[in-house]
Amino acid sequence: MSALRWGRGASGLRRVLWRAGRPGLLAEEGARSGVWGRRRSLSASPCEQDRQKDWGHAELLEVLEARVRQLQAECVSEVTVKRVGQARLPEAAGFQPRRKAQKGGEGTGRWAQKLDQDRWTLQGRKQRLEVKPQVRAQQPACEHRLRRVPQLLSAPLAERLLRWEQGTPRSPWEEQLERLLQEAPRKLSCEAEQAHQSRGASVRLETQQQRLLAFLECCLLSGHLPLAHHVLVTCHGRWRQRRTLTLAMYNTVMLGWAREGSFKELVYVFFMVKDAGLTPDLLSYAAALQCMGRLDQGARTVQRCLDQMAQDGLQLPEIFTSVPLCPEEQAALLQAVRKAQPAFSPPPRPQPEPQVNTSPLLREIYAQEDPVSYPKLHLPLHKLKALFQQQLRVEMATTVSVESVEKPELLTTEVLQARNTLTRLRAVWVEALCAGLQEMKASEARAARAGRPTLFPYLCLLTEEELAQLLLQTLQVLPPQGESLLSLAQQLGLRVFNRHAVQKQQLRHVQALQQRYYQYLHLLASDTQVAVPCLPRQYWETLGAPEAPHEQPWPLPVLVQLGKQLAEMLVEVVRMPGSLAAPQGSCTLIPVLYHVYSFRSFRQIGILKPHPAFTQLLATAAEHTLTFEAAEVPMLCPPVPWTSPYTGAFLLSPTKLMRSLEGTTQHQRLLDSCPPAELHGALDALTQLGNCAWRVNGRVLDLVLELFTAKGCPRLGVPAPPSEAPRPPEGRLPPGASPAQKAELRRELARCLKVAREMHSLRSDALYRLSLAQHLRHRVFWLPHNMDFRGRTYPCPPHFNHLGSDLARALLEFAQGRPLGPDGLDWLKIHLVNLTGLKKHEPLRARLLFANEVMEDILDSADRPMTGRKWWMEVDEPWQALACCMEIARAVRAPDPAAYVSHFPVHQDGSCNGLQHYAALGRDSIGAASVNLLPSDVPQDVYSGVAAQVGAASPARPHAQGLCPVNTWICRWRCSANRMPDGACGSPRCSRASSAARW
């Protein structure tokens, strides 16, 4: 009925139009023969009978006839109602035009023509899609289409460039460069300068400049200099984008052309520099002179350039001392200069004058007249050199494969089949990812040719195979509950940058680093001496000129954008069969990753989550190898001394001195503006922490692995496997269940899911720590350190270090031991009592007496930790207490306890460090006494003092069951910090806290 009404309405409208003064309308329709179909009259004067025809029925009939023809076309290859030939795919790159309907053929209605038109459009689209890859494959390199000649805003400069391009004979490019250098920079208008300054102060403009500069630098590194020049020319020709260009961008492209020896393109860039109103600096002149040296230009041309540089107030020796150039570039530059000044000799790079830290707190350390020898390591020089080679190989490989300590699965048919399936799928995924990355590069290259900075050069820094392996490693460690897309994208971008930075260091600085590090080892080795004893940083600085800093990370928007593109590539390309049991090729492929949304802190975020089938496949395969980044594993040789906020720690992997969120720049700016001498205290402290050698406590590790491979022991901080997670209630609610019962079931399901996720996280963390400990069991290793904005120091390797839970601290001991001495054994006993938490408010003498009283329990714990009285399991820090019991037992049973060489670390901590700083800054004697800043026989506890004041202020609120609320809160906080459930520590304060009164 709707079609019928539409037809009647259309016919009525046609009648109105025809009667309104267009008598020839239907006559023209008839003359066109078939445009309106067979049912139109072919006569020039339509009769009254045709005008009164039911046009609604006619239109409906045309629709039905067109549908019949459409159904026939789906079954037969040729439609006979209208003799229109099918368009064939062309053999060449052209397209075959549509054939017109024969006039003598049978006419059809406009609906049939519409269907034919759509069919032809689809055929043409299919034809273009099939031809496009062939045409794209036959296209030559894109560099010949890229713009080289700039579009200048200055009319005199543009006229000069055009006149030179069209004039014959052309003047030499050297004369053009001379005239450009002599011309004063064009002044921008006052309004433009003010607009530029206002925009330059904005964060948005700074971000755009960082992105564009990083794009140009990556183009040079990836060998796409013409593309960088093209984007620079395009941005220079657009007024809005020109305001984002800086002299550093022009210099970057000029240096690229100078290395290529392309003088013509270099002059083009100089035209743009002058057109932008900028003045060339030392780097600009260095590029020009370097290009002249590579092209072996005459002395007259070089002398003109040197004269102009002198007129600009720039000194020639400063190029060799201030501009960072590689030796090859300096040689080309020197060759050009000696053309004009044969007697010129480059001045030696000035050594930085030794600056002394003037802080009153460090005056005694840096102002000593007599040199103090730096403590030696226990390893000889040849051993340290061998360890350096091992660490260098690890960082050059960028990843470390570690055997998992998880209990190996029996090699059943199911496990073998799952592993074979994973191997086969990964091979397919690598091929698919490489193909997808090639398409992505082609797409980004086309976008870059449009003049926009894209991700194309960043994708070219690594090969497709390297990127594919990096993506599969990321997929391997993705948790079952998924990960935030933004966080995952940032991690992917940083991993790509780190791989590129390591490869760049390999090509340029490995040989120089090795020579310098071998000399540095003379300060640390046990069998060598240095002429003047000094600190590691000072000795490293005397070994040569300051090394080139590690490359700074790309801007955060670039990292995130690159990571998102790679993550989307994973989602689109990586697929697996929906049913692994089905024969290959007989089931539908499903994505391994998919997008979900979740709410965190009232914000909706995107999460990338692996498919449950893939998670189950990984669990069934139970692969026995873990892969870590090189910077996530402790070093096998002493770290490089920290000498600046950019250099230090790992050999090749870039590391930041100060930890901060990615994208924040205020901390780095403050470090850059700080005088170098003011940072010496922090740099030397971090270097000293990193030079401490460690080893694994094998006896404790064996006991922990015994519990870990069983079912864990949450009470002792050994997480249980996910199989021990609580199961959700089985069965369904009855049909008449109340809303309260449904809500209770939802809460129970949410609780089970939360506990299962927490257990998986804890288990994975322990698996990484214990696997690395087993991997380093018989090795000596070092932990490089950095700090946060507060000055707190942290080890760079995140999974295995001495700062962590009780279990993590118990696994480590010093690689270099020291004799206990006459009082060392007593201090070990006092430390053991401190770990138990039983005599916190007692003086040191009372703690020593208590240790002697429980000596039998101490020795029993050391000899039979799992089968004896298990005294060590009931204390606050059980694993450290057990390690201390073993150390005391060995010292007691030694012939001379004072001469016993101990490797046991004693961890010390301040009492409320924040309050200690406040009390010291405010000269608060009462606060200082409560946080143990003043001498006292009995340790002070500020929490107890606060609790006493709270209790005195509110005597009407008695504490339930006699528990102190402050101590109860502290115990519960410690349990949560160690990721243990309430009551897992065994303390009555914690286990009875649920029934205690809340305050």
Secondary structure, DSSP 8 states (H G I E B T S, - for coil): -HHHHHHHHHHHHHHHHHHTT-TTHHHHHHHTSSSS-TTS--SSS--HHHHTS-HHHHHHHHHHHHHHHHHHHHHSSS-TTTT-------SSSS--------TTS----HHHHHHHHHHHHHHHHHHHHHHHHHHHHH---GGGGS--S---SSHHHHHHHHHHHH-SS---HHHHHHHHHHS------HHHHHHHHHHHTSHHHHHHHHHHHHHHHHHHHTT-HHHHHHHHHHHHTSHHHHTT--HHHHHHHHHHHHHHT-HHHHHHHHHHHHHTT----HHHHHHHHHHHHHHT--HHHHHHHHHHHHHTT--HHHHHHHS---HHHHHHHHHHHHHH-TT----------------GGGHHHHS-SS-------SS-HHHHHHHHHHHHHHHHH-EEEEE--S------HHHHHHHHHHHHHHHHHHHHHHHHHHHHHHHHHHHHHTT---SHHHHHSS-HHHHHHHHHHHHHT--TT-EEHHHHHHHHHHHHHHHHHHHHHHHHTHHHHHHHHHHHHHHH-TT---SS---HHHHHHHTSS----------HHHHHHHHHHHHHHHHHH-EEES-TTS-TTSS-EEESEEEEEEEETTEEEEEEEE-HHHHHHHHHH---EEEEEGGGS-BSS--B---SSSS-BSSSS---SB---TT--HHHHHHHHS-GGGGHHHHHHHHHHHT-EEEE-HHHHHHHHHHHTTT-BGGGTB---GGGS-----S---TT--HHHHHHHHHHHHHHHHHHHHHHHHHHHHHHHHHHHHHTTT--EE--EEE-TTS-EEES-SSSSSSSSHHHHHTEEESS-EE--SSHHHHHHHHHHHHHTS-TTS-HHHHHHHHHHTHHHHHHHHH-TTTS--GGGGSSSHHHHHHHHHHHHHHHTSS-GGG-EE--------SSHHHHHHHHHHT-HHHHHHTT-S--SS---HHHHHHHHHHHH-TTS--GGG--HHHHHHHHHHHHHTT--TTTT--HHHHTGGGS---
